[in-house]
Amino acid sequence: MKKKLLLSLCLMAIAVVAFCLWYTRPQTFWQATGMDRDNITSASGYAVEGHVTAGQASLQTW
């Protein structure tokens, strides 16, 4: 139990440090991805939803 608590605290501390590093040097989406806004001509998306009903796993995609 102590190891799980310590691991959880360490992961939360890492997340806080990562957020602080990002927040002190904010970037736009375009800077972070390196994409050129003027060269994008279209967009698409893909979604997968998984669920279990009565013990049977299934996926639904859009």
C-alpha positions as CSV (number, residue, x, y, z in Angstrom):
1,M,0.0,0.0,0.0
2,K,2.8,2.4,0.9
3,K,4.5,1.7,-2.5
4,K,1.3,2.5,-4.4
5,L,0.9,5.8,-2.5
6,L,4.5,6.7,-3.1
7,L,4.3,5.9,-6.8
8,S,1.1,7.9,-7.1
9,L,2.6,10.9,-5.4
10,C,5.7,10.7,-7.7
11,L,3.5,10.6,-10.8
12,M,1.5,13.6,-9.6
13,A,4.7,15.5,-8.9
14,I,6.0,14.7,-12.4
15,A,2.7,15.9,-13.9
16,V,2.9,19.2,-11.9
17,V,6.5,19.8,-13.0
18,A,5.7,19.1,-16.6
19,F,2.7,21.4,-16.5
20,C,4.8,24.2,-14.9
21,L,7.5,23.8,-17.5
22,W,4.9,24.1,-20.3
23,Y,3.0,27.0,-18.6
24,T,6.2,29.1,-18.2
25,R,6.9,28.6,-21.9
26,P,3.5,28.6,-23.6
27,Q,3.4,27.7,-27.2
28,T,0.6,27.9,-29.8
29,F,-0.6,24.7,-31.4
30,W,1.2,25.6,-34.6
31,Q,4.5,26.1,-32.8
32,A,4.2,22.9,-30.8
33,T,3.4,20.7,-33.8
34,G,5.6,22.5,-36.4
35,M,2.7,22.5,-38.8
36,D,2.2,25.4,-41.3
37,R,-1.3,26.8,-41.0
38,D,-1.4,28.1,-44.6
39,N,-0.7,24.6,-46.0
40,I,-3.7,22.9,-44.4
41,T,-6.5,22.4,-46.9
42,S,-8.8,19.9,-45.0
43,A,-9.2,18.0,-41.8
44,S,-10.6,14.6,-40.9
45,G,-11.3,12.7,-37.7
46,Y,-11.6,9.1,-36.5
47,A,-13.1,7.9,-33.3
48,V,-13.2,4.4,-31.7
49,E,-15.5,3.6,-28.8
50,G,-15.1,0.4,-26.9
51,H,-17.5,-1.1,-24.4
52,V,-18.6,-4.3,-22.8
53,T,-22.2,-5.4,-22.6
54,A,-23.2,-8.6,-20.9
55,G,-19.6,-9.8,-21.0
56,Q,-19.2,-9.2,-24.7
57,A,-16.6,-6.7,-25.9
58,S,-17.4,-4.6,-28.9
59,L,-16.0,-1.6,-30.8
60,Q,-17.9,1.2,-32.6
61,T,-16.0,3.4,-35.1
62,W,-17.0,6.7,-36.7
